[in-house]
């Protein structure tokens, strides 16, 4: 009987509800913030959103297969649902998440639960939701000048703007953001991207906050096309999942009790402003090991490269094509000698921005913290990267890679596609690692500074950089990783050459010019 009780608790998680929807919370394993975060996750998963799709997996996996080749992975470590976990991580990192999926999938409910976890009251949360519609004006979104001031004021500084209260909330929810008119989207962009809005020479600031935006799909199916700059400010994508009919009895309980999950949220898992701030700072303090960081850089750095973009070495990247109105699919042909089934550059029409790099690092830290780890593991990156790059990478559907058996299916699922690219990169990392380590060593030497370095030493270092560049040019195929290393080395060369020139012009001088 004891074993049966233990199995029952394991299956229902740390928090559960009986038939009358009375909530029962199990004990937390200590009082740490990440334990409280996990308890919030389990309560939402088991009692609120009801999401049995555990697609963020850790540890080795066994696989069950059928004759058609379909697989079910069985991870050896804990696994989580992205639809619940990623919004939770967004709450604690003060980032911006886009929840996409069909109507009635729980997108807005998930966002509301995040707001309630932050300590906001139910009425404040619901009043603060901004619902996109074709007539939504800037005044509707942000506020408007007081009419009395408009009549009396002799200059703009005397006009007081009545800002909407939702702007100052810790959690901000924009429902169906792709139904907002383009002009109003621009106002939302400055608020979301820059953290402030301006009207009549008056300013309002959002403060540190988390954003949750929803859309019924992510392919421009709303009333208005979302401006590119606004989409770029969104940090991570959360895909809604269909309801599993095996849990229909839970829906029946909700109808019979006439209560919604948000009414039953236990106070035990609600975070105070102080706890949210502590969690934010604790996440930033999570370490990222050098080895994991180098592997992530090895993957991301390949995506921007395009050998056919320009005859000029420095401009062999996809931004050159974009500025010229060209696409990767138009130039990625037999004239490029790279194997299209091996190199990642052929699979994407674009690369990643600095903002995407930072978001990946922040969410990987948050995921590691949620798991109770002091340092980020490579698997943390592997699990989180597809959700960050979901809206930021466009596949090159004409790449020969997608013509190979089984690869075309990757075009319908960006998470699977991006994770597959990551795995391909990690499989090749070991081959290129010795060269990359030489580049890192030369960079580390320069990072120590040039104060006190004489001309002879500078010329010696210049020679070492030139030798390694020549080795890469003559013995390595010009691929994405090699290109990244050569650009890196040329920057070291330029630093040393400029410093050597300065030393010659200033005999006896020391320090960096």
N, C-alpha and C positions, 0 to 999 in steps of 0.2 A: 504493500500500500504506500509506503514511504517513497519508493521509486516512482510509482504512478503520480504522486503529488509533485515530485521534482520535475518529471517530464511535462506535466500540465503547466507548471510555472514557466518552464522554458519555452513552451509553445505559445503561451499568451504574453510573454514579455514581462517587463518589470511593472507594468501598469495594466489593469484590466477592468472591465465593467461587467456587472452581473446583469440578469435579465431586466431588472428595474433601472439599469444604467447608474447604479451607485458605484462610485469609483473606488478601487482598491489599489493603493500604491505599495509596492514592495520597498524594502530598505535600499538605500543607495550604498554603494561600496565606498564609503567615505564621504566627505563633504566637499570634494574638489569641484571646480566649475565644469570640467569635462565630464565628470560623472553626472552632474545635473543636466548637462547638454544631452547626454546619452539617454537619460531617463525621459527627457522631453521627446526625444526622437522615438523611443519605443512607445510612449503613450499615443503619440500622433499616428504612428504606423498601425498600431493594434486597435485603436479605438476611434480615431477621427477620420483620417483619410482612407484607411483600409487599403493598403497597397501591398499586395503579395509579390510584386515584381522586384526581386532582389538582384539588381544588375550591377552593383558596385561590389566586387568580390576581391577577397584577399586570401593569400595562401595558395598552395598548389591545388589543382582541381582534377578530379576524376570526371569522366564523361560517359554518359549513357547515349548510345547511338541506335538508330533504327536502320533498316536496309536502304532507305532513301538518302541517308547521310545526315539527317537532322541530329543535333546534339543537345543534351542537357548537361550543363556543367554543375558539378557538385564541389564547391570550394571547401577546403579543410579548415579555413579560418572564418571569422565572422564576416557576413555580407550585409549590405544595406540597400535600401531603395533610393535611387537617385531623386525621385519625385518628392521625397520628404527630406532627405539629407542635404541636398544642395540648397534649397531655400533656408534651411537651418544654418548652414555655413554662411550664406549670404547675410543673414541677420547679424551674425557675430563678426563679420569682416567689414560691415558697412559698405557693401558693394551693391551692384545693380543686377537683378536677375529678370530674365524674360521667361515667362511661363507660357508655353504654346501647347495647343491641343484643341480638340473639338469641344463644342458646348457641353456643359454638364459634367466635365471630367474632374472638377475639383480645384481648378486653378485659383479662382478667387478665394475659395475656402482655405486653401493652403496659405495664401498671402495673409488672410485675416488671422489665421492661427499664429503666424509669425508675429504679427502686430500685438496680439494678446500676450504672447510669451514675453514681449518687451515691457509688459506692465501697463499698456494702454487699456482704457476702459472700452467696453463693447460699443457704447454709443459714440464715443470719440472715433473709434476705428471706422464704423459704418458711415458716419458723417464725413470723415476725411477721405473716403474713396472717391477718386476722380474718374468718372465714367466717360469714355470717349464716345463722341457722337458728331455728326457732320456740322452741327451748329455751335460747337464748343468754341467760344471766343477766348482771347487772351484775358479779358476781364473775368470771364467765368473761371478760368484756371488760376489766375494770380490775384485778382482783386481789382479795385478801381479807385480813382481819386474821389474824395468826399465832395459832393456837389456844392456844399456851402463854401468850401475852400476855393473851389473853382470860380465862384462868383466874386469872392472878396479878395483873392490873392492878386498882388501886383507883379509877382514873379513866381517861377516854378518852385523855388525853395520853400515858399509859404503854403504849398499844396500838400496836404497829408493824404497818403495812399492807405486805404483800408485793405491790408493784405489778407488773403485767405488763411485761416488758422492751420490748415493741413500742411502748409509749407514748413512749419516748425516742428512737426511731429517726428518722433524717432523712427517710425516706419511709414513709408509713403507707398500708396497703392494706386496705380493707374490702370484701370480696367479697359481692355480693348483699345490699346493705345494706337493701333493702326486705323482707327476710325476718327482720329483727331485731324482737323484741317491742317494743311501744310504750314500756314502762317503761325498757327498756335503751336505746332510741333517745334518751330524755331524758338519760341519762348520757353517751351519745356526743355529744349536742348541746353540753353544757358543755365537753367535751374538745375538740371540733372548733371550736366557735365562740369560746370564751373562752380556750382554751389551757391549761386545768387541770381536774383532777378532785378531788373531796373525798370522803373516807370516814373515819368515826370521828375527825373533827377533824384528819385528816392530809391533806396536799395533794401532788399530783404535777403537774409542769408539762411540757408537750410540747416547749417550745422552738420555734425557727423550723423549720418542716417543711412538706413537701408532702403532700397527701392525694389518694388515688385511690380512689374508690368505684365499684362496678359494680352494674348492675341489668340484668335481661333486657329490660326496657322501662321507659319513663318515664311510663306512664299508670296506675300503681297496680296493676300485675299481680303484685306479689309477695304473700307470705303476709300481710303487714301493710301498712296504709296508712301512708305516711311522714308524720310530723308536719310541718306547714307551716313551723315555725321551723327545722327541720333542712334542709329543701329550700332555704330562703332562704339558708342559710349556704354552700351550694354555689356556687362562683364561675362555673364554666363547664361546658358540656356537650360531650361528645365522642361522636359517633355512629359506632358500628361499621359497617363496610361488608362486603358479601359478598365471598367469594373469587372472583377472576377465573380461570376455568378455563384460560386461556392460560398460566398459570404452574404447571400441575400437575406439570411436570417437576421443579420445585424441591422439591415435596413428596416426589417419588420419591427425590431426592438425600438428603433428611433421613432417610427410612426406611432407605435403604441404608447411610448413614453411622452411623445409630443415635445421632445427636447433635441436641440442640435448639439453637435460636439463642442462648439465654442461656448455653450452654456455650462459645460461640464469640465472645462479645463481646470485641473487641480492647481490650487495656489502654490503647491509644493514645487511646481516646475516653472513658475513665473519668475522672471529675472528682474532684479532691481536695476536702476540706472548705474549704480556703483558696480554691480556684478557684470553688467554688459561692458563697462569700461575696463574692468579687470580682465575679462575674457579677451577683449580686443588687444590689449597690451600683451597678454600672455601668448596669444597667437603669433604676434610679431616676434616674440622672443624665441619661438621654436627654431632650432638650428636646421640649416640645409647643408648636408655634407658635400664636400667638394666633388666627390665622385658622382653623386646623383646630379648635381648642378651641371657638370660637364656633359653628362649624357643627354640631359634635356636640351642643352644648347646645341649639341650635335644634331639632334632631331630638328629643332626649330630652324636652325641656320640653313638647312638644305632647302627649305620651302621657297625662299625668295630667289634662289639662283635660277638663271636661264642663260645658257651658253650662247644662244642665238639672239639675245636681246640687243647686243651692240658689239661693234668691233673694238670699242674702247673697253679695256679690262675692268675699270672701276664701275662701269654701267651695265655689266652683265647680270642684271636683276629685273624682276618683273615690273617694278615701278617704271622702268624705262619703256616697256611695252605699253603700259597703261597710259602714260603721258602721250604716247604716239597714237593712241586709239587702236592698238593691236592686241591680240590675244595670244596666249601660249599655244592654243590649239592651231593657230595659223602658222607658227614658226617651228613647232616641235615636230619635225619630220625627219626623213632619212638623211638630211644634210647634217644633223647633229649626230655625232658618233656614239653618244652614250646609249647604253642598254635601257630602253624605256620600261622594261619589266623589272628593273632593279633599282634605278635611281628615282628618288622621290620627287624631284623637281618637275617631272612630267605629269604628275597627278593633280597638281593644283594650278589654278589660274592666278593665284596671288600668294603672297607670303603673310607674315604676321607683323604687327606693330609693336612698338615698345610698350604700349598700354597692355597688349595681350601677354607679353612676357611677365610684366608685373602682376597681372591678375592671376596667371598660372602659379607664380610663386606664392602669392597671398593665399589662394585657395588650397594649395598643397600644404602650407603651414597649418591652415584651419583644419584640414582633414586629419593631419597627423595629431593635432591637439585633441580633436574629437575622439580619436582612437586611444588617447592616453599616452602618446609617445612624445619624447622630448626632441626628437629629430625626424625630419622628413625622410621617408623611404622612397626608393625609385617607384615602387608600386603605387604610392600616393599620387605621384605625377601621372603615371599611366592611367589611373582611374579618373583623374580630374581633367586632364587636358582635353579629351573629346568634348566635354560640356562647355569649356571656355572657347574652343575654336569652332564650335558648331555653326555659328552664324558668321564667323570671320574668314573661313576658308571656302572657296568655290572650287569644286572639282572640275578638272579638264576631262569632260566625258568622252572626248575623242582620243584620249591617250591610249596607246597600244596596251598599256597595263590592264585596262578594263576589258580588253578583248580576250584575255586569257580565261581559261575555264574557271568558273566560280567567282571571278572578280567583278563581273558586271553587277552582281547583286549588291555590292558595296555602295553603288551609286544611290540606292534607295534608303540607306541608313548611314548618316554621317558619323554617328558615334562609332559604329563598327568600322567604317572606313578610316577615320582618323586614328583609332586605336591600332588598326592593322598597319598603318604607316609607321606609328611609333614602334611597333614590334619589329618591323623591317629595319628601322634605323638601329635599334638595339642589337639586332643580329649582326650588323656590319660594324658596330662600334669597335669591337676588339681588333679588327683589321687596321683601322685608322688610328687607334689610340696611341701607338708609339710615336707617330708623327705629331699628333696633337700635344702630347706631353712635352715634346721638344719646344713647341711654340709657347706653351705655358711657362716653361722654365725661362725662356728668354724674356717673356713679359714680366715674370716675377722679379727678374734682375733689374729691369727698368723701373719697376714700381718702387724699388727701394730709394729712388731719387738720383739726381745727377750732381748733387752738391759734393764738391771735392773730387769728382771724376775728371782725370786729365785727358788731354787729346790722344795720347797713345792708347789708353784704355778704351776710349770712345771708338777709335779706329778699329781696334780689335773686336769690339762688340758689333760694329758695323759689318765687319767681315763675316762673323758668325751668322748674322741675320741673312746676308747675301748668299752664303753657302747653302743655308737651309732653303731659301727661296729657289735657288737654282736646282736643288735636289727635287723639290716638289714639281717644278716646271718640266724637268727632263725625265723623271722616273715615275711620276704619278699621272693618272688620267685626270683631266680638268673636270672634276665633279663638284657637287655642292660643298662637301666638307673641305676639299682641297682649295676651292675658291675662297672659302671663309678664312682658311689659314693664311693664304697668300695676301689677302686684304689686311689681315691682322699684322702679318710680318712687315708689309710695306709701311704701315703706320709706325711700327717700331723703327724701321729704317729712316723714315722721314724725321722722327724725333731725334735720333742720333745724328743724322746728317745736319739738321738745323743747329744742333748743339755744337757739333764740330766746327761748323762755319763761324758760329759766335765766338768760340774759343780762339780761332785763328785771327778774328778781328779784334779780340780783346786779350792779348797775351797776358798770362798770369791771372786772368779772370776765373772765378769759380762760381758754381751754382748754375741753375738753369736760367737761360735768358728769358 
